[in-house]
């Protein structure tokens, strides 16, 4: 590290950033997720436990709107059978009996006329909160960020299928809820030096919203407002001003005014303390210079018992670098520390130091790429942070002693780092990675399609599914619904949610706005083919393999263990399957050995259950790799 830098090393407590639950499970499935199966929330605010949605509440056919959140968008066909379109299934009679039963539970669309009522919605930000922000700005603790501040109000049905979830945990993948937001000038708010009231009702045109009118809501909702400062990823980040939860009754034939009061800040949770757990926060000169703000490398370091044993024959240790999934961060090291300290796991967990990295930027999961919007994260990791870690801890400084592991977005990141830095890392264990072939970007072909929301046949594209039976999937969210929620949070693409995160990773920076150039319109779904073809194509792993098989095929064959379920909740399986087919074709053509690597598709496993398969397969192999290394 350069002269004058002051790395911070925290054994327990100290500054840190909370994590959201990732999509599905974290590394090896040790982090249980709610019945929602979506990104959860961070922070110390009350939130009831999650309750999953039953089949009886699923939308059965086109035209039935969401029960309370009437989104003015075409509803998709909800049932799909593998290898068959819904039209073919119904025509063949395969689903007629099932649909007849399930339709008896569905709610008929509300066709009553809606009177022109006004539903004012105001957010009051207390002067005491603004004074706290002013003090933070004066002290230099509140730095400008790429993501501009926004005032947001999140809704959640009270007592509904979501089980009284805290509204701030939005977006909800299984059951989209109303969201409203508006851009704010933080300096103007602070300059007021008194309570500030901001209108977000139907009468204000510049409010990003879903649905279009509060007057269309029917029922009781819990509301929560948050002022997202944009300094960390997610509107539920520590330090963001937040309101308490307020219950509001909405009726379609009445004016239902509401005022939500922001009177406090989201407080950080305390980190776990353990003898074998070390928290690291190291300033990054490279990233700070590239991004024009203070940026640090953060990690949680979990040590095996023998590391602390002065009589141990092993003095220097191999490392498993764990990259959390979407929404996760370095706090995942807490679980590895517990496992390493558990005597019953002594013959199961690899004999290594586990270092869980923080993959977050205010714009989302940065993927450890060298990106235009989130900085040279990969280069900074291998040239700044890893050398620092190897000086601070007794780590073996060679590629064969460095193993990568990740799930979901972390799975993609670990695979990317292995392919781009084979001289640094010796093996990669990746489960259910984000799209590794952009021709199968979930249900979208990003190499050819012109619209995110609908396919060439006019059918809505699915984004999130859950298996109903061995052959039938229940589609719980479409790409259009997912994008609509992201648009309502931040129409400029800075929400830090999934599609906006991918855009920040893969797109170039707009010189005029300083924001990521949008590869797609979050409102209409139109894909900008120029941006995708020029910018996104640089990160298409399958395309890189085909363009340079001599470089990438040996790495994939020798060092990469990749696994995915054939019924991944986020449709990530098709991309993995195509990568496997391309690799095998290249291997045969180039007459290459199969090597120690593998790409496995597990029948009927989904985004969550695949982690159990991975754990059973990989822990013994990781243990063998780390045990065979010299002391």
C-alpha positions in Angstrom: 0.0 0.0 0.0 1.3 3.5 -0.7 2.9 5.6 2.0 0.5 7.5 4.2 -2.5 5.1 3.8 -4.1 4.0 7.1 -5.7 0.7 6.8 -8.3 -0.1 9.5 -8.3 -3.5 11.2 -11.3 -4.3 13.4 -11.3 -7.4 15.6 -14.9 -6.8 16.7 -17.4 -4.0 16.3 -16.3 -0.9 14.4 -17.6 0.6 11.2 -19.2 -1.7 8.7 -22.0 -2.0 6.1 -24.9 -4.3 6.7 -26.0 -6.8 4.1 -29.2 -7.6 2.3 -30.2 -11.2 1.9 -28.9 -12.3 -1.5 -31.0 -13.9 -4.2 -31.6 -17.4 -2.8 -28.9 -18.7 -0.5 -25.4 -17.5 0.2 -22.3 -19.5 0.0 -23.1 -23.2 0.3 -26.6 -22.4 1.5 -25.6 -21.5 5.1 -27.8 -18.4 5.0 -31.4 -19.3 5.2 -33.8 -17.1 3.2 -37.4 -16.2 3.7 -40.3 -17.7 1.9 -40.1 -14.8 -0.4 -36.9 -15.9 -2.0 -35.9 -12.4 -2.9 -33.4 -9.8 -1.7 -34.2 -9.0 1.9 -33.5 -5.9 3.9 -30.7 -4.6 6.1 -30.7 -2.7 9.3 -32.2 -2.5 12.8 -35.8 -1.8 12.2 -38.7 -4.0 13.0 -39.9 -6.4 10.3 -42.2 -9.4 10.7 -41.1 -12.7 9.4 -41.8 -13.7 5.8 -44.7 -15.8 4.7 -44.6 -17.4 1.3 -47.4 -17.1 -1.3 -49.6 -20.0 -1.8 -50.8 -21.4 -5.2 -54.3 -20.2 -4.4 -53.0 -16.6 -4.7 -51.2 -17.1 -8.0 -52.4 -15.3 -11.1 -54.0 -17.9 -13.3 -54.4 -16.4 -16.7 -53.9 -13.1 -18.6 -55.9 -10.1 -17.6 -56.1 -10.6 -13.8 -54.4 -7.7 -12.2 -52.4 -7.8 -8.9 -54.9 -7.9 -6.1 -54.2 -4.5 -4.6 -51.4 -3.0 -6.7 -53.1 -2.5 -10.1 -50.1 -2.0 -12.3 -51.2 -0.6 -15.6 -49.2 -3.2 -17.6 -50.4 -6.3 -19.5 -50.5 -9.3 -17.3 -48.6 -12.4 -18.5 -49.6 -16.0 -18.9 -48.6 -17.4 -15.6 -48.3 -21.1 -16.1 -45.6 -22.6 -18.1 -44.6 -26.2 -18.8 -41.1 -27.1 -19.8 -40.8 -27.5 -23.6 -44.4 -26.4 -24.2 -46.1 -23.1 -24.5 -49.1 -22.4 -22.3 -51.3 -22.4 -25.4 -50.0 -25.9 -26.3 -50.5 -27.1 -22.8 -54.1 -26.0 -22.6 -54.9 -27.2 -26.1 -53.5 -30.6 -25.2 -55.6 -30.8 -22.1 -52.5 -31.1 -19.8 -53.6 -28.4 -17.5 -57.3 -28.1 -17.9 -58.1 -30.0 -14.7 -55.5 -28.1 -12.6 -56.6 -24.8 -13.9 -60.2 -25.5 -13.1 -59.3 -26.1 -9.5 -56.9 -23.2 -9.1 -59.2 -20.7 -10.8 -61.7 -21.2 -8.1 -59.2 -19.5 -5.7 -58.3 -16.6 -8.0 -59.8 -13.2 -7.6 -61.8 -11.8 -10.5 -60.6 -8.5 -11.9 -62.3 -5.4 -10.5 -64.3 -3.8 -13.3 -66.0 -1.1 -11.3 -65.5 2.4 -12.4 -63.0 4.5 -10.5 -64.1 8.0 -9.5 -61.7 10.8 -9.9 -60.5 11.1 -6.3 -57.4 12.6 -5.0 -55.1 10.7 -2.6 -52.5 13.2 -1.2 -49.3 11.6 0.1 -46.9 13.8 2.0 -43.6 13.0 3.7 -42.4 15.2 6.5 -38.6 15.2 7.2 -38.0 16.4 10.7 -35.5 19.3 11.2 -33.5 17.2 13.7 -32.8 14.7 10.9 -31.7 17.3 8.5 -29.5 18.8 11.2 -27.8 15.4 11.6 -27.2 15.3 7.8 -25.8 18.8 7.9 -23.4 17.8 10.7 -22.3 14.7 8.7 -21.7 16.7 5.6 -19.7 19.3 7.5 -17.6 16.6 9.1 -16.9 15.0 5.7 -18.7 11.8 6.6 -21.4 12.3 4.0 -19.6 12.3 0.6 -21.2 12.9 -2.8 -22.1 9.7 -4.6 -22.7 8.6 -8.1 -26.3 7.8 -7.2 -28.3 11.0 -6.5 -30.5 11.2 -3.4 -34.1 10.2 -3.7 -37.1 10.3 -1.4 -39.0 7.0 -1.5 -42.2 5.6 0.0 -42.7 1.9 0.1 -46.1 0.2 0.5 -46.9 -3.3 1.7 -50.3 -5.0 2.1 -51.2 -5.3 5.8 -52.1 -8.8 6.8 -51.9 -10.0 3.2 -49.9 -12.8 1.6 -46.6 -11.0 2.4 -47.3 -11.4 6.1 -47.0 -7.8 7.1 -43.5 -7.5 5.8 -41.6 -4.3 6.5 -42.3 -2.1 3.4 -38.6 -1.1 3.2 -37.7 -4.7 2.3 -39.1 -4.0 -1.2 -39.0 -4.9 -4.0 -41.0 -8.0 -3.3 -40.5 -10.6 -6.1 -43.4 -12.8 -5.4 -46.0 -10.0 -5.1 -45.0 -6.5 -6.3 -46.2 -3.7 -4.1 -46.7 0.1 -4.7 -43.6 2.3 -4.7 -43.2 6.1 -5.1 -40.1 8.2 -5.3 -38.9 11.6 -6.3 -35.5 13.2 -6.7 -34.4 15.7 -4.0 -31.7 18.3 -3.6 -30.0 17.4 -0.3 -28.4 20.8 0.1 -31.7 22.5 -0.3 -33.3 20.3 2.3 -30.5 20.9 4.8 -30.6 24.7 4.1 -34.2 24.8 5.2 -33.3 24.2 8.9 -36.9 23.3 9.7 -39.3 20.5 8.9 -39.6 20.0 5.2 -42.8 18.5 3.7 -42.7 16.9 0.3 -45.7 15.9 -1.8 -45.7 12.5 -3.5 -49.4 12.1 -4.3 -51.2 11.6 -7.6 -51.1 15.3 -8.4 -47.3 15.5 -8.8 -46.1 14.6 -12.3 -42.4 14.1 -11.6 -43.0 11.3 -9.1 -41.8 7.9 -10.3 -44.5 5.4 -9.3 -46.1 2.1 -9.5 -49.1 1.9 -9.9 -50.0 5.2 -11.6 -52.7 6.3 -9.1 -53.1 5.9 -5.4 -56.8 6.2 -6.0 -56.7 2.7 -7.6 -55.6 1.1 -4.3 -58.1 -0.8 -2.2 -57.3 -2.1 1.3 -55.0 -1.5 4.2 -51.3 -0.8 3.6 -48.3 -0.3 5.7 -46.2 2.7 4.5 -42.6 3.6 5.2 -40.6 6.5 3.8 -36.8 6.6 3.4 -34.4 9.3 2.1 -31.9 7.3 0.1 -28.6 9.3 0.3 -27.0 7.2 -2.4 -23.8 6.6 -0.4 -24.2 2.9 -0.2 -26.0 0.2 -2.2 -29.7 0.0 -1.3 -32.3 2.3 0.1 -32.1 0.4 3.5 -28.4 1.3 3.9 -27.1 2.6 7.3 -27.4 6.3 7.8 -30.4 6.8 5.5 -33.2 8.8 7.2 -36.2 6.6 7.7 -39.8 6.8 9.1 -41.6 4.4 11.3 -44.3 2.1 9.7 -47.6 3.8 9.3 -50.8 2.0 8.5 -53.1 3.7 5.9 -56.6 2.5 4.7 -57.2 3.1 1.0 -60.7 3.1 -0.5 -61.4 3.5 -4.2 -64.3 5.9 -3.6 -62.7 8.2 -1.0 -59.9 10.6 -0.8 -57.3 9.1 1.6 -54.7 11.6 2.6 -51.6 10.3 4.4 -48.5 11.9 5.9 -45.4 9.9 6.8 -42.8 11.4 9.1 -39.1 10.7 8.8 -37.7 11.2 12.3 -34.6 9.0 12.6 -31.8 7.2 10.8 -31.2 3.6 10.0 -28.7 2.3 12.5 -26.0 -0.2 11.7 -26.2 -3.6 13.4 -23.2 -4.7 15.5 -20.9 -7.2 14.0 -20.3 -10.5 15.6 -17.3 -11.0 17.9 -15.2 -14.2 17.8 -11.6 -15.1 18.4 -11.3 -16.5 14.9 -13.1 -13.6 13.1 -11.4 -10.4 11.9 -13.0 -7.5 10.2 -10.9 -5.6 7.6 -11.4 -2.2 6.1 -8.5 -1.0 4.0 -8.6 2.3 1.9 -8.1 1.8 -1.8 -6.0 4.5 -3.5 -6.7 3.0 -6.9 -10.5 2.9 -6.6 -10.7 6.3 -4.8 -8.8 7.9 -7.6 -10.8 6.3 -10.3 -14.2 7.1 -8.7 -13.4 10.5 -7.1 -14.5 9.5 -3.6 -13.2 7.5 -0.7 -13.4 3.7 -1.4 -12.3 0.9 0.8 -11.7 -2.8 0.4 -13.8 -4.6 3.0 -13.7 -8.3 4.1 -14.4 -10.6 6.9 -11.6 -13.1 7.7 -12.6 -16.4 9.3 -9.6 -18.3 10.7 -9.4 -22.1 11.2 -8.6 -23.2 14.8 -5.1 -24.4 14.0 -4.3 -20.9 12.7 -4.4 -19.6 16.3 -2.6 -22.7 17.7 1.1 -22.0 18.2 1.9 -25.7 18.2 0.3 -26.3 14.7 2.7 -27.7 12.1 1.1 -25.5 9.4 2.2 -21.9 9.6 1.0 -20.5 6.3 -2.5 -21.2 5.0 -4.4 -21.5 1.8 -7.3 -19.2 1.2 -10.9 -19.6 0.0 -12.1 -16.2 -1.3 -15.9 -16.1 -1.0 -17.8 -13.6 -3.1 -21.4 -13.2 -1.7 -24.4 -13.2 -3.9 -26.5 -10.2 -4.8 -27.1 -8.1 -1.7 -24.6 -10.0 0.4 -21.4 -8.6 1.9 -18.5 -9.4 4.1 -20.7 -10.3 7.0 -21.0 -13.8 5.5 -17.7 -14.5 7.2 -19.6 -14.9 10.5 -21.1 -18.2 9.3 -17.7 -19.5 8.1 -16.1 -18.6 11.4 -18.8 -20.6 13.3 -18.3 -23.6 11.0 -14.6 -23.5 11.3 -14.9 -23.3 15.1 -17.4 -26.2 15.3 -15.6 -29.4 16.3 -18.3 -31.5 14.5 -17.2 -29.9 11.2 -13.5 -30.4 11.6 -13.3 -33.2 9.1 -15.7 -31.5 6.6 -14.8 -27.9 6.2 -11.6 -27.2 4.2 -8.5 -26.5 6.3 -8.1 -22.9 5.0 -8.7 -19.3 5.8 -12.0 -18.1 4.5 -12.1 -14.5 3.4 -15.5 -13.1 2.5 -15.3 -10.0 0.3 -17.7 -7.1 0.0 -18.9 -6.9 -3.6 -21.0 -3.7 -3.2 -20.9 -0.3 -4.8 -23.7 2.3 -4.4 -24.8 1.3 -7.9 -25.1 -2.4 -6.9 -23.0 -5.6 -7.0 -19.9 -4.6 -8.9 -18.9 -8.2 -9.9 -15.2 -7.5 -9.4 -14.9 -6.4 -13.0 -12.9 -3.4 -14.3 -16.0 -1.4 -15.1 -16.5 2.2 -16.3 -19.0 3.0 -13.5 -17.8 1.1 -10.5 -14.0 1.3 -11.1 -11.2 -1.3 -11.7 -12.5 -3.6 -9.0 -10.8 -6.8 -10.3 -7.4 -5.1 -10.7 -7.6 -3.4 -7.3 -8.4 -6.7 -5.7 -5.5 -8.6 -7.1 -2.9 -5.8 -7.0 -3.9 -3.9 -3.8 -6.1 -6.0 -1.4 -4.8 -9.5 -1.8 -1.1 -8.4 -1.4 -2.2 -6.5 1.8 -4.0 -9.5 3.1 -1.0 -11.8 2.5 1.2 -9.4 4.5 -1.3 -9.1 7.4 -2.2 -12.8 7.7 -0.1 -15.9 7.3 -1.4 -16.8 3.8 0.4 -18.8 1.1 1.2 -16.4 -1.7 0.7 -18.5 -4.8 -2.1 -19.3 -7.2 -2.6 -22.9 -6.2 -3.3 -21.7 -2.6 -6.1 -19.3 -3.7 -9.5 -20.7 -4.3 -12.6 -18.7 -5.5 -16.1 -19.5 -4.5 -19.4 -17.8 -5.1 -23.1 -18.3 -5.7 -25.5 -16.4 -8.0 -23.9 -12.9 -8.6 -21.0 -14.2 -6.6 -20.8 -17.2 -8.8 -20.5 -15.0 -11.9 -17.9 -12.9 -10.1 -15.7 -15.8 -9.1 -15.9 -17.3 -12.6 -14.9 -13.9 -14.1 -12.0 -13.5 -11.7 -10.7 -17.0 -12.5 -10.9 -16.4 -16.2 -9.3 -13.0 -16.1 -6.6 -13.7 -13.5 -5.5 -17.3 -13.9 -2.1 -16.3 -12.6 -3.6 -15.3 -9.3 -6.3 -18.0 -8.6 -5.9 -21.7 -8.9 -9.5 -23.0 -8.7 -13.0 -21.7 -8.9 -16.2 -23.2 -7.5 -19.2 -21.4 -8.9 -22.9 -22.2 -8.4 -25.9 -20.8 -10.3 -24.0 -17.9 -11.7 -25.6 -14.8 -13.2 -25.9 -15.1 -17.0 -22.7 -16.6 -18.5 -24.1 -16.5 -22.0 -25.8 -13.3 -23.0 -27.9 -15.0 -25.6 -29.7 -16.6 -22.6 -29.8 -13.6 -20.2 -32.5 -15.1 -18.1 -35.4 -15.2 -20.6 -33.9 -12.5 -22.8 -31.5 -12.8 -25.7 -29.4 -9.7 -25.1 -27.5 -10.4 -28.3 -30.5 -10.1 -30.6 -33.7 -9.0 -28.9 -35.1 -5.5 -29.1 -37.2 -5.5 -25.9 -36.8 -6.8 -22.4 -40.4 -7.2 -21.6 -41.9 -9.2 -24.4 -40.6 -11.7 -26.8 -41.0 -11.8 -30.6 -44.3 -13.7 -30.1 -45.7 -10.9 -27.9 -45.6 -13.0 -24.8 -44.4 -11.4 -21.5 -41.0 -12.6 -20.4 -40.8 -14.3 -17.0 -38.2 -13.2 -14.5 -38.8 -15.3 -11.3 -40.5 -18.7 -11.0 -41.1 -21.4 -8.4 -41.8 -25.1 -9.2 -45.4 -26.2 -8.7 -44.8 -29.8 -9.7 -42.2 -31.8 -11.5 -43.3 -30.3 -14.9 -45.1 -27.0 -14.1 -43.6 -23.7 -13.0 -45.5 -20.9 -11.3 -44.3 -17.6 -12.7 -44.3 -15.1 -9.9 -42.8 -12.1 -11.5 -42.2 -10.9 -15.1 -39.2 -8.9 -16.3 -41.6 -6.0 -16.9 -42.8 -6.0 -13.3 -39.3 -6.2 -12.0 -38.2 -3.3 -14.2 -41.3 -1.3 -13.2 -40.3 -1.6 -9.5 -36.7 -0.5 -10.3 -38.1 2.4 -12.4 -40.3 3.5 -9.4 -37.3 3.4 -7.1 -34.9 5.3 -9.4 -35.8 5.9 -13.1 -32.2 7.0 -13.8 -31.0 3.4 -13.3 -29.3 4.0 -9.9 -31.6 1.8 -7.7 -28.9 -0.8 -7.1 -31.5 -3.5 -7.9 -30.8 -6.3 -10.3 -31.3 -5.0 -13.8 -29.9 -1.6 -12.8 -26.9 -3.4 -11.3 -26.2 -5.3 -14.5 -26.5 -2.0 -16.4 -24.0 -0.3 -14.1 -21.6 -3.3 -14.4 -21.6 -3.7 -18.2 -22.5 -0.3 -19.7 -20.1 2.6 -20.3 -20.5 5.9 -18.4 -22.5 8.8 -19.8 -20.1 11.8 -20.0 -22.9 14.3 -19.6 -24.7 12.8 -16.5 -21.9 10.8 -15.0 -24.3 7.9 -14.7 -24.3 4.5 -16.5 -25.6 4.7 -20.0 -28.9 2.8 -20.1 -28.8 -0.3 -22.2 -32.6 -0.5 -21.9 -35.6 1.7 -21.1 -36.9 0.7 -17.6 -40.3 2.1 -18.6 -40.8 0.6 -22.1 -38.3 -2.2 -22.1 -36.7 -1.1 -25.4 -33.1 -2.4 -25.7 -30.4 0.0 -27.0 -28.6 -2.4 -29.4 -25.7 0.0 -29.8 -24.9 0.0 -26.1 -25.4 -3.7 -25.7 -23.3 -4.6 -28.7 -20.5 -2.2 -27.9 -20.4 -2.3 -24.0 -22.2 -5.4 -22.7 -20.6 -7.8 -25.2 -17.2 -7.3 -23.4 -18.5 -9.3 -20.5 -20.2 -12.2 -22.3 -18.2 -15.1 -20.9 -19.5 -17.6 -23.6 -18.7 -15.1 -26.4 -15.2 -14.6 -24.9 -14.7 -18.4 -24.9 -15.7 -18.7 -28.5 -13.5 -15.7 -29.6 -10.4 -17.0 -27.8 -10.8 -20.7 -27.0 -7.0 -21.2 -26.7 -7.0 -18.9 -23.7 -10.2 -19.7 -21.9 -11.0 -23.3 -22.7 -8.0 -24.7 -20.7 -8.9 -22.6 -17.7 -12.5 -23.8 -17.7 -11.5 -27.4 -18.2 -8.8 -27.5 -15.6 -9.8 -25.0 -12.8 -13.6 -24.3 -12.9 -16.2 -26.3 -11.1 -19.6 -24.9 -12.1 -23.0 -26.2 -11.1 -26.6 -25.1 -11.8 -30.1 -26.5 -11.4 -32.2 -27.1 -14.4 -35.1 -25.2 -12.9 -33.2 -22.2 -11.6 -35.6 -19.6 -10.1 -34.1 -16.8 -12.2 -33.7 -18.8 -15.4 -29.9 -18.9 -15.1 -29.8 -22.6 -16.2 -30.0 -22.1 -20.0 -26.9 -19.9 -20.1 -24.9 -22.5 -18.1 -26.1 -25.3 -20.3 -25.1 -23.4 -23.5 -21.6 -22.6 -22.0 -21.2 -26.3 -21.3 -22.2 -27.2 -24.8 -19.8 -24.7 -26.3 -16.9 -25.8 -24.1 -17.4 -29.5 -25.0 -17.5 -28.6 -28.7 -14.3 -26.7 -28.4 -12.6 -29.4 -26.3 -13.4 -32.0 -29.0 -12.3 -29.7 -31.8 -9.1 -28.8 -30.1 -8.5 -32.3 -28.8 -8.1 -31.1 -25.2 -8.1 -33.2 -22.0 -11.2 -33.0 -19.8 -9.1 -31.8 -16.8 -10.2 -31.5 -13.2 -13.0 -28.9 -13.9 -16.6 -29.7 -14.6 -19.9 -28.1 -15.5 -22.9 -30.0 -14.1 -26.6 -29.5 -14.5 -28.6 -30.9 -11.6 -32.1 -32.1 -12.7 -35.0 -30.2 -11.1 -32.7 -28.2 -8.7 -33.5 -24.5 -8.3 -31.5 -21.5 -7.3 -31.8 -22.3 -3.6 -31.6 -26.1 -3.5 -28.6 -26.2 -5.8 -26.4 -25.0 -2.9 -27.0 -28.3 -1.1 -25.8 -30.3 -4.1 -22.8 -28.0 -4.4 -21.9 -28.3 -0.7 -21.9 -32.1 -0.9 -19.8 -32.2 -4.0 -17.4 -29.4 -3.3 -16.5 -29.4 0.4 -14.6 -32.7 0.1 -12.8 -31.5 -3.0 -11.9 -28.2 -1.5 -10.6 -30.0 1.6 -8.5 -32.3 -0.6 -7.0 -29.4 -2.5 -6.1 -27.4 0.6 -4.8 -30.5 2.5 -2.5 -31.5 -0.3 -0.7 -28.1 -0.3 2.6 -27.9 1.5 2.7 -26.2 4.9 
